[in-house]
Amino acid sequence: MKNIKDLHIEAMKLAKIADEYLLSHQEALFVKFTSDAFMLENEAAQALIDELDKEPTRGVLCRSAATLAYNIGLFQEAKEIIKVGLSGRPFPEIRLELEELQTKVETAIKENYSAEKVINDLKAILSNSSTITQKKDNEQKPQQREVKSEHGIPEAASQFDFKFEYNAVVERKKYARRIGIVRVAAAVLMLIISGILGINYVLPTLDKESTMLVSYGGSRKDSAIRTLVVPRGQEDNVSLPDGSTIHINSDSRMEVQFTKSNRKVDFKGEAYFNVSPDRRPFIITTSYITIEVLGTAFNVNTYDSGVIKISLVQGKIRFKALNKDVIVKAGEELAYGPGGAFELGRWTVNAAAWQQGIYPFRNENLKSIAAMLERLFDTRIVIDDERLLDKNFTGMIDRSIGFKCNIDNMRGLIKFDYYLSGDTLHITSR
């Protein structure tokens, strides 16, 4: 485990990234990075819960963690951390700031503030601060002074100038059990912000190089079929001859055929399509449906047996299946099931969030969640207790933290135990 200083430095780096996302109107990514920063900062603060002589560090960490919690609408968590901070012997100026923050939190709880309101207020503050800073930079170099960031930490202390050497390894004390609950709360908040506000937080570029599918000699006359298979545990980013791009998720298969008159893709799995305008129609076929595209961006998911989900980010598409012929517009999601079952509405979760390694789920059963984990991490999962299969859960999978961490985090949502047998993970009841 990391020591307190490392935890704080990493938390502040994440908080800075979060602010940049907020300024660029990517609220869902702001929530993700701020919640990650909060968990690290809170872990550092709680490590000093019984160290009353470690001021001002103890009070500063509590103030910072509480501010991060407040910024994403975790008001009860912020309230409890402030209480911890005030229970010690914080320096007078730190005590004053904790009390001011306490008043803000109590007001938010009393007036039932939404997370969206707090985030929008913070965005306005950051935007104004950014404008003022830029104006000052254009006029003259400002004098050095201590300026507090929106996270309650002096900017000069972003690398955390400790007043004492405290290199003890962080121990998880009694308060740390709330970390799992906070992860769930942050995940639900991301679902709310992505779904209700219709926010798309997909970044346009990838670190990995693209696979280029091209016609021989770049000719449109070539009608050869190119096949791409993406195995479990992997992803691929594909560029097509017309400039369209496709980000393909794990356990997916795609056949592409470009002719003089058509652009055709036969697809199974999940992918995010960004289709370039062209006089030729762009046609996507799956086992049950046909999608006709004329320059748009959308997500297609056929993982669930017999159910196809299409989520529109930009533009519009024409959906055809049996006797159905429907236009789907940006911000809408269409679900088509066996026997022609049909549902069209607004996004309930950000279906394209997987491009950033985030897999939100809402009211999903454990069998579906396990199938998702199997695809992402190429690991077999067996649910030994059938009673767990009937329960629905809401949360998220973060691909970046690995298989085991996700399983451990899910135990905050679902009461279960697990054990490994060979290459198979077994899930049992507690």
Protein Blocks (a to p, Z undefined) as FASTA:
>chain_A
ZZfklmmmmmmmmmmmmmmmmmnopaklmmmmmmmmmmmmmmmmmmmmmmmklcfklmmm
mmmmmmmmmmnopamlmmmmmmmmmmmccdfklmmmmmmmmmmmmmmmmnopafklmmmm
mmmmmmmmmmmmmmmmmmpccdddddddfkopafklmnopafbdcfbccdddfklmmmmm
mmmmmmmmmmmmmmmnopacbdfbdfbdcdddddehhiakbccdcdddddehiacddddf
kopacdddehiacdddddfkbccdddedjddddddddfbdcddddfkbccddehiadddd
fkbghiacdddfbhcddddehjbccdddehiacdddehhiacddddfbdfklmmnopacd
ehiafklmmmmmmmmnopacddfblklmmpccdddddfknojklmmmmmmmmpgcdddde
hjaccdddZZ
